[in-house]
């Protein structure tokens, strides 16, 4: 619930009224995605000489952890205060084909006009971990059902090229002179219908964030939100594949009714040695931090 410049309060996240509606609608909405967010090509990888096979739930690729990723698991509340909730989940060895017992803790904390989301993970065997927060934002609240009047600025000069399955090819390309250039604020409606984005029904791409923590600035409905993160990539998704339905409070939802700004490691990083590594080993601690700051 966020005020606009006139002080009017509205809900800036899509959602559902019941847990059952989440499973019948879009279970990724506002959830932590893992064990590996985004795509792994071919649903397999080799780690320390061992080949692991994963379920392919997105054409030829494994997406967001497989058939039942972290967003479809029950988490345990380990701390709850007026300003914070902390959740924990133990992902057992072999879950969705991934090795190692992995313990994950996520904290959602409100402070001032910011929502801080942080994740930590440890493992007892070498494995892959790449988490993200899949929040569906519409800064207009319930007043405008699509995000075309939002403006988006990304602090990214390059992106990972992708093939027809939305999996990286390994190329790192400049945004300069392309519809992927959001270095200056762009009205989404002026860009989403470009033929460049037709295969992905709008934005669904990984941008490489410049060194520093500010990743994106989004404005709409008299509200502005900045995204700060310690992650090297930002998957920007304008919900082109979101099925039409009824969300929280009777709000109609569907394609382009929200935008997801998902800080994470680059997709399919295990298959590209020049990408940031998604490998987590015993004795190491995975740390993911993001701030959603409302101005």
KAQUI-V913922 format. One record per backbone hydrogen bond with DSSP energy under -1.0 kcal/mol. NH is the residue of the N-H (numbers start at 1). CO is the residue of the C=O. Records with the same first field share a line. If there is no record, write none. Layout:
NH=CO, CO
This chain:
2=10
4=8
7=4
10=2
14=136
22=18
23=19
24=20
25=21
29=26
30=134
31=28
33=132
37=130
40=62
43=40
44=41
45=52
47=50
50=47
52=45
54=43
58=61
61=58
62=40
64=38
65=36
66=63
70=34
72=69
73=70
76=88
78=86
79=86
81=84
85=108
86=79
87=106
88=76
89=104
91=102
94=98
95=92
97=94
98=95
102=91
103=122
104=89
105=120
106=87
107=118
108=85
109=116
110=83
111=114
114=111
115=292
116=109
117=290
118=107
119=288
120=105
121=286
122=103
124=101
127=280
129=278
130=35
132=33
134=31
135=133
137=259
138=12
141=138
143=140
147=256
150=147
151=219
152=186
153=217
154=182
155=215
156=154
159=173
160=206
161=171
163=167
166=163
169=161
173=159
175=157
178=175
181=178
182=180
186=152
188=150
189=148
190=187
191=188
192=188
194=191
197=194
198=195
201=198
202=197
205=236
207=234
208=158
209=232
210=155
215=227
216=227
217=153
218=225
219=151
220=223
223=220
225=218
226=293
227=216
228=291
229=213
230=289
233=264
234=207
235=262
236=205
237=260
238=203
242=239
245=253
247=251
248=15
250=247
251=248
253=245
257=254
259=137
260=237
262=235
264=233
268=39
269=266
271=268
272=269
275=272
280=127
284=281
286=121
288=119
290=117
291=228
292=115
293=226
294=113
295=224
